[in-house]
Amino acid sequence: MDESCLNQQADEDVSELAIFTHSHQQGCEKSVTKTLSYFHLHLISDATGETLLAAGRAAAAQYSHARAIEHMYPLIRTEKQLAKILENIDAEPGIVLYTVVDQKLALKIDEACSQMGIPSVSVLEPVLATFQSYLGAPAHRRASAQHVLDAGYFRRIDALNFTMEHDDGQLPPDLEEADIILIGISRTSKTPTSIYLANRGIKTANIPLVLGIPLPEALLHVKKPLVVGLIASAERISHIRQNRMLGTSPGLDTESYTDRINIAQELAYARNICERNNWPVIDVTRRSIEETAAAILALRPRVRSDD
């Protein structure tokens, strides 16, 4: 295709790229293009930046034809640190979001961005103002206050350790201590869902189901944990398995592994096991990890809802 048709501007970090063509043979006149714009998103936090990153991505996701080039600056608590960041922003201007409880630093960010002619938003300030109005008292404004080493923090660390020790069918004798056990055939998002739940302080084990192989005896005798089966459509599982073939074990029959008929049989086997044992089943085909985790938590008995 003629290079002039692409009209690329390689020296610009923020550009509009005309990129997609339905036919290379038809030439520039008959190509169908779709414009995708890029913008810089600067995220300044006096803590880890997790809250800020989630907020920025949630907002950016509403714009299907725009992609954020993320610049994350965590643990920013001094004017010296901030000065370097403002230089970077000046060199690559864009939207600035920040969660900085030090009001002097926050003012410097707003003033600098105003001089550059770019927007800046304190993500926490409207929330803090609402809390102050309702509670009748100002916030203490402590950086990383949500990351204090309290009982909840250590519960999450304990849950993460437990989950990693019980990943992918590892069965130490303390399986009964799990809060949740996830079962399912290969590529039904058991491990990422387990880790997500562990980050919520929930001890989670996961066990793969393999067609024709009996369930582990330890699983059949658990009393406390909630056991949940994860399934997905054969089409989705086949697609995921094809895309992850590089990570498969030597000697694996890859053709059978990705064949949709075989996968359908595996899924029927998994459903049958859950039905026999009265274990709930969740279809993750159209669910994100967060949505799957929320559905699992909704199944937990209320007596354990505050674990």
C-alpha positions in Angstrom: 0.0 0.0 0.0 1.2 3.5 -0.8 2.9 5.1 2.3 1.1 8.4 1.7 -2.2 6.6 2.3 -1.1 5.8 5.9 -0.2 9.4 6.7 1.7 8.4 9.8 3.2 11.0 12.0 5.9 9.0 13.8 7.5 12.0 15.6 4.3 12.8 17.5 3.4 10.9 20.7 -0.2 12.0 20.5 -1.7 11.5 17.0 -4.6 10.3 15.0 -3.7 7.1 13.3 -5.6 5.9 10.2 -5.1 2.4 10.3 -7.5 -0.3 9.3 -8.1 -1.5 5.7 -10.5 -4.1 4.5 -8.5 -4.8 1.4 -4.8 -4.2 0.6 -5.4 -5.0 -3.1 -7.9 -2.2 -3.7 -5.5 0.7 -3.1 -6.0 3.9 -1.1 -9.3 4.8 -2.7 -11.2 1.8 -1.6 -9.6 1.3 1.8 -11.9 1.7 4.8 -10.2 3.5 7.7 -11.0 3.9 11.3 -9.5 6.7 13.4 -8.1 5.9 16.8 -6.8 8.8 18.9 -4.2 8.6 21.7 -3.8 10.9 24.7 -1.5 11.2 27.7 -3.0 10.4 31.1 -0.8 11.4 34.0 -1.6 9.7 37.4 0.0 11.2 40.5 -0.5 9.5 43.8 1.0 9.7 47.3 0.3 6.0 47.7 0.3 3.0 45.4 -2.0 4.6 42.8 -4.4 1.6 42.6 -7.4 3.8 43.3 -6.3 6.4 40.8 -5.5 3.9 38.1 -8.9 2.2 38.5 -10.7 5.6 38.2 -8.7 6.7 35.2 -9.3 3.4 33.3 -13.0 3.5 34.2 -13.3 6.9 32.7 -11.1 6.2 29.6 -13.1 3.0 28.9 -16.1 5.2 28.0 -14.3 6.5 24.9 -14.0 3.6 22.4 -12.0 5.6 19.8 -9.5 7.0 22.3 -6.6 5.2 24.1 -4.8 6.5 27.1 -1.0 6.5 27.3 -0.7 6.0 31.1 2.1 7.7 33.1 1.9 6.4 36.7 3.8 8.3 39.5 3.2 6.5 42.8 4.5 7.5 46.3 4.9 11.2 45.5 5.1 13.1 48.8 7.7 15.8 48.3 8.0 19.0 46.2 11.3 17.7 44.8 9.6 14.6 43.5 6.7 16.6 42.1 8.9 19.1 40.3 10.3 16.3 38.1 6.9 15.0 37.3 5.6 18.4 36.3 8.5 18.6 33.8 7.4 15.3 32.3 3.9 16.5 32.1 5.0 19.7 30.4 6.9 17.7 27.8 3.9 15.4 27.2 0.8 17.3 28.1 -2.5 15.5 28.7 -5.1 14.9 31.4 -3.8 14.9 35.0 -5.5 13.0 37.8 -4.2 12.9 41.3 -4.8 11.5 44.7 -2.6 13.7 47.0 -3.8 14.5 50.4 -1.1 17.1 51.1 -2.9 20.3 50.1 0.3 22.2 49.3 1.3 19.6 46.8 -2.2 19.5 45.4 -2.2 23.3 44.9 1.2 23.1 43.1 -0.3 20.5 40.7 -3.3 22.6 40.0 -1.3 25.8 39.5 1.3 24.1 37.2 -1.4 22.5 35.1 -3.3 25.8 34.8 -0.2 27.5 33.5 0.3 24.6 31.0 -3.3 24.9 29.9 -4.2 21.3 30.7 -6.9 19.9 33.0 -6.1 18.5 36.5 -8.6 16.7 38.8 -8.2 15.7 42.4 -10.1 12.4 42.4 -10.4 12.2 46.2 -11.3 15.8 47.0 -15.0 15.7 46.1 -15.3 12.5 48.2 -13.5 14.0 51.2 -15.7 17.1 51.0 -18.8 14.9 51.0 -17.5 13.0 54.0 -16.6 16.2 55.8 -20.0 17.7 55.2 -21.9 14.6 56.4 -19.6 13.7 59.4 -19.1 17.3 60.4 -15.3 16.9 60.8 -12.3 17.3 58.4 -10.3 14.3 57.3 -6.9 13.7 58.9 -5.3 13.6 55.4 -2.9 10.8 55.9 -1.1 9.5 52.8 -1.7 5.7 52.3 -4.2 5.7 55.1 -6.0 2.8 53.4 -2.9 0.7 53.5 -2.3 0.6 57.3 -1.0 -2.7 58.6 -4.2 -3.6 60.4 -5.9 -7.0 60.9 -7.5 -6.7 57.4 -4.2 -6.2 55.8 -2.7 -9.3 57.4 -5.8 -11.3 56.6 -5.4 -10.5 52.9 -1.7 -11.5 53.0 -2.6 -14.8 54.7 -5.3 -15.4 52.1 -2.9 -14.7 49.2 -0.3 -17.2 50.7 -3.0 -19.8 51.1 -4.3 -19.3 47.6 -0.9 -19.6 46.0 -0.3 -22.8 48.0 -3.6 -24.3 46.8 -3.4 -23.2 43.1 -4.1 -25.6 40.3 -4.9 -28.7 42.2 -2.3 -28.5 45.0 -3.9 -30.3 47.9 -2.1 -29.8 51.2 -3.9 -31.3 54.2 -5.4 -28.0 55.2 -7.9 -27.7 52.3 -10.7 -27.6 54.8 -9.5 -24.1 55.8 -10.4 -22.7 52.5 -13.3 -20.3 52.3 -14.0 -21.0 48.7 -12.9 -23.8 46.3 -13.2 -23.2 42.6 -13.4 -26.2 40.2 -13.5 -26.3 36.4 -11.8 -27.5 33.3 -8.7 -25.8 31.9 -9.1 -22.1 31.0 -12.2 -21.2 33.0 -10.4 -18.4 34.8 -9.9 -20.4 38.1 -6.5 -19.0 39.0 -7.1 -15.2 38.3 -10.5 -15.4 40.1 -8.8 -17.1 43.1 -6.2 -14.4 43.3 -8.8 -11.7 43.0 -10.8 -13.2 45.9 -7.6 -13.6 47.9 -7.0 -9.9 47.6 -10.3 -9.5 49.3 -9.1 -11.6 52.2 -10.8 -14.8 51.1 -8.8 -18.0 51.2 -9.4 -19.6 47.8 -8.3 -23.0 46.4 -8.8 -24.1 42.8 -8.9 -27.6 41.4 -8.9 -28.5 37.7 -11.4 -31.0 36.4 -10.0 -33.5 33.8 -12.3 -35.7 31.8 -12.2 -39.3 33.1 -10.1 -38.5 36.2 -11.9 -38.9 39.5 -12.2 -36.0 41.9 -9.6 -35.8 44.7 -10.8 -37.4 47.9 -9.9 -34.3 49.9 -12.4 -32.3 47.8 -15.2 -34.8 48.4 -14.9 -34.5 52.2 -14.7 -30.8 52.8 -17.4 -29.3 55.0 -16.7 -25.6 55.5 -15.7 -24.3 52.1 -18.1 -23.2 49.4 -17.4 -25.2 46.3 -18.2 -23.5 43.0 -17.9 -24.8 39.5 -16.8 -22.5 36.7 -17.8 -23.1 33.1 -17.7 -21.2 29.8 -18.8 -21.8 26.2 -16.8 -24.3 24.2 -16.0 -21.6 21.7 -14.5 -19.3 24.2 -12.4 -22.0 25.9 -11.2 -23.2 22.5 -10.2 -19.7 21.6 -8.3 -19.1 24.9 -6.5 -22.4 24.6 -5.4 -21.7 21.0 -4.0 -18.4 22.2 -2.1 -19.9 25.0 -0.6 -23.0 23.4 3.0 -21.7 24.1 2.4 -22.4 27.8 1.1 -26.0 27.4 3.0 -29.0 28.7 5.2 -31.1 26.4 3.5 -34.0 24.8 0.0 -32.4 25.0 -2.3 -33.4 22.2 -2.9 -29.8 21.1 -5.5 -30.8 18.5 -7.7 -32.5 21.0 -7.0 -29.8 23.6 -8.6 -27.1 21.4 -11.3 -29.2 19.7 -14.7 -27.8 20.5 -16.4 -31.2 20.5 -13.9 -32.5 23.1 -14.3 -29.3 25.1 -18.1 -29.8 25.1 -17.6 -33.2 26.6 -15.3 -31.8 29.3 -17.9 -29.2 30.1 -20.7 -31.8 30.3 -18.4 -33.8 32.7 -17.9 -30.7 34.9 -21.6 -29.9 35.0 -22.4 -33.5 35.9 -20.0 -33.5 38.8 -21.4 -30.2 40.1 -25.0 -31.5 39.8 -24.2 -34.7 41.6 -22.6 -32.9 44.5 -25.1 -30.0 44.6 -22.4 -27.4 43.9 -23.4 -24.2 42.2 -22.2 -23.4 38.7 -21.2 -20.0 37.2 -20.9 -19.4 33.5 -17.9 -17.0 33.0 -18.2 -16.7 29.2 -19.3 -13.1 29.3 -18.1 -12.2 32.8 -15.0 -10.3 33.8 -13.0 -11.6 36.7 -14.6 -9.0 39.0 -18.1 -10.0 37.9 -17.3 -13.7 38.4 -16.0 -12.9 41.9 -19.1 -10.9 42.8 -21.3 -13.7 41.7 -19.3 -16.2 43.8 -19.5 -13.9 46.9 -23.2 -13.7 46.4 -23.4 -17.4 47.0 -21.7 -17.4 50.3 -23.8 -18.0 53.4 -24.6 -14.8 55.3 -23.0 -16.2 58.4 -19.6 -15.9 56.6 -20.3 -12.7 54.7 -18.0 -10.6 57.0 -15.0 -12.9 56.9 
